[in-house]
Amino acid sequence: MTLWEALVGLGLGLALGGLGYRGRLLAPSGALAVVGLAVVVFAAGGWEWGVVLAVHLIGAALWTRYRATAKEILSQRHERPGPLGWEQVVARTGWPALLALLRGSGSASIVVLGAYVGAVAAATADRWSTEVGLLSAQPPRLITTRRTAVPGAPGAVSPLGLVAALGGTWLVGLTALGAEVLSAWLAVLPYARGLLWLPLAAMVAGLGASLVDSLLAATAQAVYYCPTCDRSTEDPAHCCDEEAEPVERVRGVPWLTDELVDLIGSLVGAAVAALLIGALAGL
């Protein structure tokens, strides 16, 4: 950990958090969470880990903004999330931050790196599959019953969304590989051959986490219905009008929120990638 890495993290966090807030992608608490996250990852994990996080944050923001108006129209039957608060940011990137702290404490093994890449890949797969999948020409289908679902419905997947998830996770893995190889080259040191498996591990872990996320969303995650605006929502505090009727829970358990599902998906991605990297690297 060096001071310049912490300062780079602070600068990047302020830039991304500020742009996210101005673009209505982040609530004030979400913007502050992004700043803190960037500082922790850059300071504890180093610039090599920081650029991986940056790829995720920038990619998520770009895809969320891409054809945003069209996606709002396509998802009229299911409420799209508003600006992300700190809870959503932590749910998606909390595990990567903890793993960065673990690396900063001296655990710099390739397995810890694999877990970090897998956790970031899980968050990336979730965002890319959701934002790109909404634009699919083919209607999404529930992962459990294969029945046609409305765009944006929890637990629904589309071929375009799955392809987007694979593309995003491959980019995360490739970025991690490139950063580690460049770091070794700058230090005039050989790089571990096991690093070459990072793109594959990221793709497998990210796709696996995305499918687990969809399965939980289609079965146990709490989903509500607002009779006033005739839309489903994942927010129990949803209020579309001062005189609106209270939302009704139509499936799932109240405590399994979207944030908890994201947290579980990130943990699954970290575990799968760590195990895969450990096995492929011969550890």
Secondary structure as UniProt FT lines:
FT   HELIX           3..22
FT   TURN            23..24
FT   HELIX           28..40
FT   HELIX           41..45
FT   HELIX           47..65
FT   TURN            66..67
FT   HELIX           68..74
FT   TURN            75..77
FT   HELIX           86..104
FT   TURN            105..106
FT   HELIX           110..133
FT   TURN            134..135
FT   STRAND          141..142
FT   TURN            143..145
FT   TURN            151..152
FT   TURN            154..155
FT   STRAND          156..157
FT   HELIX           159..186
FT   TURN            187..188
FT   HELIX           193..197
FT   HELIX           198..219
FT   STRAND          223..226
FT   TURN            227..230
FT   STRAND          231..233
FT   TURN            236..237
FT   TURN            242..243
FT   STRAND          248..251
FT   TURN            254..255
FT   HELIX           258..280
FT   TURN            281..282
//
